[in-house]
Amino acid sequence: MRILGTGSALPKFTLTNDRLTEFLDTSDEWIRTRTGIQSRQIATDEDLLGLALSAAQAALEDARLEPGDVDYLICSVIEPDTLTPSLACALQAEAGMSCPAMDLNCACSGFLYALDVADSLLRTGKAKRLMIVCAEMMSRLVDWTDRSTCVLFGDGAGAVVVDGGENLFRARLTSEGNVGILNHYPDPGNSPFLKSAHPAQGLYMDGQEVYKFAVSHSTHDLKQVIGEAGLELDQIDCYLLHQANKRILEAVRTRLHQPPEKFPSNVEKRGNISSATIPILMDELNRAGRFHPGDLLALSAFGAGLTTGACVIRWTKE
Ligand code: UT7
């Protein structure tokens, strides 16, 4: 699998830590030292579809392709604007794509799951050129009175176009079936027959458990998938990790004995945008000229489920 183009889109409103202190019992100092986050982009008059469309169009332009060149569309999203039809169906109509289109929800690991599905479709010949769009509006999921979660997240979308050109791609996915540590319950509806339903609840997270899980699994997944690809950790040119928290990134980096320049980060300005963090970071680095043809990239994500995903891919784009 090869990456042909990348794109991203963010809402225009920047929510700083200081602004959060106007309605929450928190501080810039607490948020910075625990997470590294200084600000995040939060939707005001944007919707998820608009962000997804802008990211998709930017990725097509970067790949010098037209919407009709894409023969499969996968969107990674926790909560689309409409639960049905999918975000992917709404996006294909706006973008002018007529191809199979589906949503996939693997929380923050969604980009890695989507890449692995894309790889399978390419290998079996069911698709020749796919677009993956990860679009998340975390500001709709969090409880804005819960300081332990709402300060962590942001909104945005990242997209890639891929094809099956001869290239290195190796992925590893896991899932544990744990609903208690990290969850969000939507409105249960108003069926007069339903005897018991979990009431609606904003995003809940046991931060310390997720922290331990993230550091141990991300470290293990990366060692495993890089080894399975026949490579050494030091041969990887760039590690792109789910941008949840600067402390997690640092903990994984030191366990892998890698230098800071191999672990780029944008969590300081973006916060955690769930599955969109890696494709947004990849797009920012691509546009900054950080990647060179032949570079080896290792990706790793973790999230609700609890799910994880990691992969190794060679950057081939000029
Ligand atoms: O994609 C999903 C990935 N999720 C994550 O990456 C989250 C991983 N977890 C973490 O990064 C950390 O656990 C957090 C940043 C979420 C929390 O840091 P912590 O060091 O684990 O803090 P804590 O939950 O143990 O809370 C420590 C204290 C508590 O006060 P008391 O009980 O000691 O008085 C909290 O009430 O910090 C308090 N606290 C806050 N204080 C100021 C919690 N949130 C805040 C806040 N501002 N925003």
Boltz pocket constraint, residues with backbone or C-beta under 6 A from the ligand:
constraints:
  - pocket:
      binder: B
      contacts: [[A, 25], [A, 26], [A, 27], [A, 30], [A, 31], [A, 34], [A, 35], [A, 108], [A, 147], [A, 148], [A, 149], [A, 151], [A, 205], [A, 206], [A, 207], [A, 208], [A, 210], [A, 211], [A, 214], [A, 244], [A, 245], [A, 248], [A, 272], [A, 274], [A, 302], [A, 303], [A, 304]]
      max_distance: 6.0
